[in-house]
Amino acid sequence: MPEWTKPSPTTTRIAVLLFDQFSNLCLANCIEPLRAANTLGGGMLFDWTLLTTTGDAVTSSSEMQILPHAALNSLGSCDYLFVLASYAHDGHDTTQNRRALRQAAAKADVVVGMDAAPWLLASAGLLNGRRATVHWDLLDRFTERFLEIEAERSRVVRDDRFMTCAGAMSALDLTLGLIADHGGLAVRLDVEALFMQGDPPVNAPQERGAVTDPLVRRGLALMRENLEKPLGLKELSQRLSCQPRTLDRRFRSRLGAPPGTVYRHLRLSAARKLLEGSTLSVAEVAVRSGYESPAALARAMRGHYGASPSALRG
């Protein structure tokens, strides 16, 4: 059963190891959703540290220089070790780096290889006997080079404590899955709405927490289109051409919450964005999010976020 919310989640510690010529888009597709999850989830769901092998600055493929927080040898225990290498990955495949990756991997609960980094993990012997993917431009070479690994043309692959993803957009898939795992589906939906607009791709990714049920997706879209004048369960069902009990069952099984709970969350999430990002009055925000009065909105926000509209506006 999926979890709509996570009661009192602890902070998930992530170390991100960067190699020269890394993809800045890949890094952003990890860090920005995590930052948004912290903001929208109302707490420190994730904490991350940027590392390089020496502690010196690295330069992305787009010539953006990043100064890390520390060198890799300072790494303590962590929940996730993200390894990011992209262009010129062959130059990083050295005896010294292979040894460093093995030592660092032993300190992480889960090791994640992104873009071309699965090549480095494989060369270090960390993926032997496992399923994995890599940037698809490298997949044929990867398959020929690492015969002991079951290479897949997939966006994200998890095998026990190792995860691999194929590139920048796959990194977003992976990160949204982690947000669902550690923050719940409500936070994931908020982050997804912040970064992704329009209809989902025809071949939607099947990563953890992704909403792939067509009925639930249409239901979410209909809810978002009708925030100011919320629809009842009966009318929602009629517009979706299904029975109310069918809609309720599908929402509970796919999202871990009934339609009313999800609808209320979407309305309050929209109200919070308006409070934080506009100068609209609380009364106007209440109207736009489907509440009959500022007092009704305030009661709902205190119950949902534990704070008044004025406090959230900050």
N, C-alpha and C positions, 0 to 999 in steps of 0.2 A: 504494500500500500504506500503510495507516495505521501510525503509529509508536506502539508501546506505551510506550516511554520515549524521552527525548531525552538523548543523551550530552552531559554538561557544558553544559547550556543557559546562555546569558548572560542577564543581567538585562535585562528589557524595560522601557523607560522610557515612562511614560504621564503626560501632562499632562491635567488635568480642568478645563475652563473652566465655571464655574457662573454662571448668571444668576439674578437675584431671582425668587422664586416657583417655583424648580425643584422637581421631585418628589424628596423625600427617599428614597422607596422605590426610585426609579430609581437614585439614587446608591448606596444600600446594596446593591442587586442587582449593582452593578459592583465596589465596593470590598471587600465582605465575601468574595465568592468569591476575589478576588485575594489577600486576606490569608490565607485558608484554603489556597490553593495554595502560598503561601510556607511555611506551617507544615507542611503535609502533604508537600510536595515536598522538604523538607529543605534549603532555601536561598532566596536572594532571586531568585525567578523574575521578580517584578514589583516595580517601584518607582513610586510615583505622587506627583504634586504637585498640590495644589488651587490653582486660580487664579481671580481675578475680573478684570474689565476694568480696575478701578482699584486693586485691592489691598485694598479695603475689604471688610468683612463683608457677606455676603448672607443673605437669609432665605428658607427653604423655604416651600412652600405650606402646610405644617403649622406654620409660625411657629417653626421651629428655625433658630437663627442659626449660621452657619458662618464661621469666621475663616480665610481662605485662607493659604497659604504665601507667596504673592507676587502681584504684578500681572502681567497678560498680557504687558506690554511687556518683562518680564524673561525671557520664554521663549527658551530656546536650542533646539538640535535635539533631537528626541525621536522615539521609534518610533511613538507614537500620540498624537493630540490628540483627546480626548473633549470634545464640546460638549454641555452639558445645559441646555436651557431647557424650561419646561413652561407654566405658566399665565402670562398677560399677555405672551406672546411678542411680540405686535404692538408693545408699547412698547419692546422691545429692537431692533426692526428700524429702526435709524438709520444714517445715512451713516457716522458715526464707527465704529459697531460693524461695519458691512459691511467697511470698510477694515481694521479690526483683525483680522477673521476671515481676510481674504485674506492678510494678512501672516503671521499665525500658521500658517495652513495650509501655507504655503511651507516651514515649518521642520519639518514632521512627515512621516514616511514614509506614515502612514495617518491619515486624518481620519474621525472617527466622530461622527455626529449622532444624538442620542437624544431621544425623546419629541417635543417641538415644535421642537427645534433644527434638524432638516432644513429647516424653513422659513427660518431665518436663513442657513443655508448656501446655500440656493437663491437667496435674495434677494441674497446676496453674489456670485452668479454662479459659485459653485464646483461646482454640480451640473448645469450646462448640458450637454445632450446625453447625460445619464446616466440610469440606472435608480435609483430611490430609493423609500423609503417614509417615512411620518411617522405620528404618532399618528392612529389611524383616525378620531377625531372631526374631524380637520382634513383628511382625505384628499380629500374632494370640493372643498373650497376650494383646497387645494394644487394639485389637478389643473387647476382653472380659472385659477388665478393664474400657474402656471409651465408654460406650454404647451410649452416646449423640454425638459421633463423627462418621462421615462416613469415615471409614478407607479404603484406596485404596492401592492395590499392584502396585504402580506407582513409577517412578523414581523421578519425581518432581510434586508437586501439589500446585496450588495457589488458595486460596479462599479469595477474597477481599484483606486485607492488611496482610495476613499471608501466608507464603510459607513454605513448608516442603519438605525435600529430604531424600532419603533412604540410603545414604552412600557416600563413598568417590568418586566413579565414578559419582554418581548422583550430587554431589557437583560441579564437573566440568561442567556437563550439565547446572546446574543452573547458574553458574558464566558466562559461555559463553552466556547464554540468557541475563544476565544483561549487558554484554558488548555490545551486539547488541542493547539493549534498550537505553543505555546511550551514546554509542560511534558510533553506526551505524554498518551496516553489513560489511563494508570494514574492519574495525578494528577487528571485530569478525573473519573474514576469515584469517586475518594475524595471530591472536593469535592461532586459530585452527590449522593452518599450522605449527606453531612453536611447538605445543605440541602433535599433532596427525599425524601419518604417515600411509600410506597405505589406503586400501579401508575402507569405513565406515562399521559398523556392519550390518548384515542382517536386524535386527530389530532396525533401527536407531531411537534414541530418538526424540520425537516430541516437544522438548522445544523451546521456542521463539527464532527465528533467525536461527534455524537449516535449512540447505539446504537439503531438502528431495526429491526434484524433481529429478528423475533419469537423465533426459536430461540435466538439469543444472549442476548436479554433474559431468556427463561425459564431459560436456563442460569445466568446471573448470579444470578437470584433463588434458584435451587435451591442454588447454592454458598453464598450468604449465609445460607440457612436451615440449612445443614449445615456449620458451621464447627467445632464441637466434635468431630464424627465425620465427617471428610472422606470423600466418595464417590470411588471410583475412576472412571476414564474410562468403563469398561464399564457401571457402574451408573448414572452420570450419563446416558449415552446411552440406556439402557433406560428410565429415568424420563422422558426427553424424547422417546421413541419415534423414535429415529433411530440410524443406524449410528455407531460411534465415529469412523470416518474422516470422516463428514459433519460431526460436531461439531467435530473438529479443524480441518477445512478452513474452516468458517464462522468459527470464532474467529480463525484466522490471517488470514483475508481482511478481517474486520470490525474486529478489535482489534489486529492485528499481533503476536499472541502466541498460543501454543497454550493449551488449557484448563488444563493443569497449572500453567503460569506465572501465569495469571490467578487461579486458585484459591489458589495460595500467596500471591500479593499480597494478596488479600482477607483471608486468615487473618492475615497479619502486620499488615495495616492495622488489623484489629479488635484484635489484641493491643496495638498501639501506643496505640490509644484507651483501652484498659483501663488500661494503665500510666500514661498521662498524666492520666486522669480518674477514677481510683478508688484505693482503698487495698488492693486485692487483692494477695496475694502473687504473686511471679513464678511459683510452682508452680501457683497457681490460674489465672493468666492463660494459662499453657501448656496446661492442660487445656481451657480454654474456647476456645482457638484451634486445638485439634487436634494439640498436640505432646505426645509421650509423657513428656517430662521438662523441667525448667527448662533443663538443659544443651542439649537439642535446640532449644528456643526461642531460647536465647542464640546458638547457632551460626547459626541461620537469620536472626536479626535483625542480627547482625554482617555477614553476607553481603549482606543486603538494604539495611540502613540505614547500615552502617558504624559501628554503635554497639551497646553492650550494653543489655539491658533496664534496668539500673540507671541508665545514662547517659541513656536516653530518658525515664525517669521524672523525672530531674533534680531 
